[in-house]
Amino acid sequence: MRALLADRSAPAGLRIGDAPDPVPTAQEALVEVKAIAFNYGDVSHVRDLSDGAVSGWDAAGVVAAAAADGSGPPVGTRVVTFGPGPAWATLRAVPTGELAVLPDEVDFGAAAALPVAGITALSALRRLGPLLDRRVVITGAAGGVGRFAVQLGALAGAHVIAVAGRPERAKGLRELGAAEVVFSLDEITEPVHGALDNVGGPDLAALWELLAVDGAVISIGAASGEPTVFPAYSTIGRRRRLESFIGSVAGGNGPDLAYLVGLIAAGRLDPQIGWRGGWDRAAEAAEALLSRNVNGKAVLDVA
Ligand SMILES: NC(=O)c1ccc[n+]([C@@H]2O[C@H](COP(=O)([O-])OP(=O)(O)OC[C@H]3O[C@@H](n4cnc5c(N)ncnc54)[C@H](OP(=O)(O)O)[C@@H]3O)[C@@H](O)[C@H]2O)c1
C-alpha cells in the first residue's frame, strides 16, 4: 500500500512511500482509505517515530474486505474509522467496533474530521454531567477538539464560553453556538460549572480558580507546553474537581462515532474543516496545524 511514512529528513517528518499491506484479524475490516485527518497530538510527535513507521488515528473510506468473524459492514460500505492503528495509508485494518457507517450525504473528508476530535469533545463534555443552562468554558476553542466541543456543548444546552488566541482564530465560533467568545480567561468574571482545557499551563490554574462549588475542569491537552502552577492553598476550601482526560483507547467507539455521523448528516454538527488538500501536501497541512493556522480540522484526501 501507499502510506504517509515517518521520515525525520522529510519536511514535517512525513513523506509518501510504500509500506506492507495490513493483515486484518478476524475482528477487523479492511478499509480502502479515501480521506484522513491530522490531530495536533499526531503531528507534534511524528518526529519521535522510527523512520518508515505509519501513524494516524482518523480515516474514512470504503470496506474492501469484511471482517472474517461476520461482524461489521459488508464490502463496499462507506465507513469512518477510529483508533491508534496506522490510519494514514491507502489501506487500513480496523476493529469493527471502531467504525461507523456513512450515509451517502456525508463526505469522506467530513467524516475523517470526526474520530479523535469529535469523540474527545463528546466524552469530555459527558464528564461534566448535565449541561442545561450551565456555564462551560472551552480553551483552545479554535482548534479541532475545541470546535466540536463548542457545538456539542451548545447542543447539550450549555452557555458556552469559547477561548481563542486571537480574533482570526475565533471566526465562526459564535455561529457554532458559543454564547461568549473571549481571548483571555481574565475576561470571565462569573464562576463556571465546568471547563474543557486543551491548552494547559497558566490557563489550567486560572480555570481552577473560576470553578463554582462542585465544578470540574477536564484536562484534555497541554498545547501550550507550559507548566501549571497552583498557588498554595488554592486546592483547598471549595469542593471542585480536576480530571485528567484519557481518550477512548479501550475501544467500543463505534456507537459514539455513529452518533456524530448522524449529527453531521442532519446538519446539526459541522466538521469545521479549516484546511483541506491532497495528502501529497501533508507537510503543508502539518505545519499549518502546528503553527495554529488551521481553524478546526486539517483533512487530507488520499489519492
Ligand atoms: N487526552 C486525549 O485523549 C486527547 C485527545 C485529543 C486531543 N488531545 C490534546 O488536546 C489538545 C487540542 O487538540 P486539537 O487536536 O484540538 O489541537 P489543535 O486543533 O491544534 O488545537 C489546539 C488549540 O490550542 C490552542 N493553543 C493555545 N496555546 C497553544 C500553543 N502554544 N500551541 C498550540 N496551540 C495552542 C490553539 O488555539 P489558539 O491558536 O486560538 O490559541 C488551538 O486552538 C492538544 O494538546 C492535543 O494533544 C488530547
The ligand as an SDF file (V2000), in Angstrom:
LIG
                    3D

 48 52  0  0  0  0  0  0  0  0999 V2000
   -6.2610   13.4310   26.1920 N   0  0  0  0  0  0  0  0  0  0  0  0
   -6.6480   12.9990   24.9820 C   0  0  0  0  0  0  0  0  0  0  0  0
   -7.0800   11.8770   24.7940 O   0  0  0  0  0  0  0  0  0  0  0  0
   -6.6110   13.9700   23.8440 C   0  0  0  0  0  0  0  0  0  0  0  0
   -7.3900   13.7490   22.7000 C   0  0  0  0  0  0  0  0  0  0  0  0
   -7.3590   14.7150   21.6740 C   0  0  0  0  0  0  0  0  0  0  0  0
   -6.5620   15.8520   21.8090 C   0  0  0  0  0  0  0  0  0  0  0  0
   -5.7740   15.9900   22.9110 N   0  0  0  0  0  0  0  0  0  0  0  0
   -4.9580   17.2040   23.0970 C   0  0  0  0  0  0  0  0  0  0  0  0
   -5.8620   18.3090   23.1520 O   0  0  0  0  0  0  0  0  0  0  0  0
   -5.2520   19.4670   22.5980 C   0  0  0  0  0  0  0  0  0  0  0  0
   -6.1210   20.0010   21.4690 C   0  0  0  0  0  0  0  0  0  0  0  0
   -6.0900   19.0910   20.3860 O   0  0  0  0  0  0  0  0  0  0  0  0
   -6.5700   19.5450   18.9510 P   0  0  0  0  0  0  0  0  0  0  0  0
   -6.4690   18.3710   18.0690 O   0  0  0  0  0  0  0  0  0  0  0  0
   -7.8390   20.2910   19.0730 O   0  0  0  0  0  0  0  0  0  0  0  0
   -5.4020   20.5780   18.5660 O   0  0  0  0  0  0  0  0  0  0  0  0
   -5.4630   21.8900   17.6550 P   0  0  0  0  0  0  0  0  0  0  0  0
   -6.5220   21.7460   16.6290 O   0  0  0  0  0  0  0  0  0  0  0  0
   -4.0750   22.1670   17.2370 O   0  0  0  0  0  0  0  0  0  0  0  0
   -5.9160   22.9800   18.6890 O   0  0  0  0  0  0  0  0  0  0  0  0
   -5.0640   23.3810   19.7530 C   0  0  0  0  0  0  0  0  0  0  0  0
   -5.6020   24.6460   20.3220 C   0  0  0  0  0  0  0  0  0  0  0  0
   -4.8000   25.0580   21.4150 O   0  0  0  0  0  0  0  0  0  0  0  0
   -4.6400   26.4770   21.3640 C   0  0  0  0  0  0  0  0  0  0  0  0
   -3.2870   26.8350   21.8230 N   0  0  0  0  0  0  0  0  0  0  0  0
   -3.0140   27.6860   22.8250 C   0  0  0  0  0  0  0  0  0  0  0  0
   -1.7050   27.7910   23.0100 N   0  0  0  0  0  0  0  0  0  0  0  0
   -1.1280   26.9970   22.0880 C   0  0  0  0  0  0  0  0  0  0  0  0
    0.2220   26.7200   21.7620 C   0  0  0  0  0  0  0  0  0  0  0  0
    1.2380   27.2870   22.4480 N   0  0  0  0  0  0  0  0  0  0  0  0
    0.4710   25.8680   20.7450 N   0  0  0  0  0  0  0  0  0  0  0  0
   -0.5480   25.3120   20.0520 C   0  0  0  0  0  0  0  0  0  0  0  0
   -1.8680   25.5550   20.3310 N   0  0  0  0  0  0  0  0  0  0  0  0
   -2.1360   26.3850   21.3350 C   0  0  0  0  0  0  0  0  0  0  0  0
   -4.8640   26.8900   19.9180 C   0  0  0  0  0  0  0  0  0  0  0  0
   -5.7770   27.9580   19.8640 O   0  0  0  0  0  0  0  0  0  0  0  0
   -5.3410   29.4660   19.6040 P   0  0  0  0  0  0  0  0  0  0  0  0
   -4.3350   29.4680   18.4890 O   0  0  0  0  0  0  0  0  0  0  0  0
   -6.6250   30.1330   19.2750 O   0  0  0  0  0  0  0  0  0  0  0  0
   -4.7790   29.8970   20.9340 O   0  0  0  0  0  0  0  0  0  0  0  0
   -5.5840   25.7070   19.2950 C   0  0  0  0  0  0  0  0  0  0  0  0
   -6.9340   26.0340   19.0470 O   0  0  0  0  0  0  0  0  0  0  0  0
   -3.8650   19.0310   22.1620 C   0  0  0  0  0  0  0  0  0  0  0  0
   -2.9660   19.3160   23.1900 O   0  0  0  0  0  0  0  0  0  0  0  0
   -3.9930   17.5340   21.9820 C   0  0  0  0  0  0  0  0  0  0  0  0
   -2.7640   16.8640   22.1240 O   0  0  0  0  0  0  0  0  0  0  0  0
   -5.8000   15.0860   23.9140 C   0  0  0  0  0  0  0  0  0  0  0  0
  1  2  1  0
  2  3  2  0
  2  4  1  0
  4  5  1  0
  4 48  2  0
  5  6  2  0
  6  7  1  0
  7  8  2  0
  8  9  1  0
  8 48  1  0
  9 10  1  0
  9 46  1  0
 10 11  1  0
 11 12  1  0
 11 44  1  0
 12 13  1  0
 13 14  1  0
 14 15  2  0
 14 16  1  0
 14 17  1  0
 17 18  1  0
 18 19  2  0
 18 20  1  0
 18 21  1  0
 21 22  1  0
 22 23  1  0
 23 24  1  0
 23 42  1  0
 24 25  1  0
 25 26  1  0
 25 36  1  0
 26 27  1  0
 26 35  1  0
 27 28  2  0
 28 29  1  0
 29 30  1  0
 29 35  2  0
 30 31  1  0
 30 32  2  0
 32 33  1  0
 33 34  2  0
 34 35  1  0
 36 37  1  0
 36 42  1  0
 37 38  1  0
 38 39  2  0
 38 40  1  0
 38 41  1  0
 42 43  1  0
 44 45  1  0
 44 46  1  0
 46 47  1  0
M  CHG  2   8   1  16  -1
M  END
$$$$
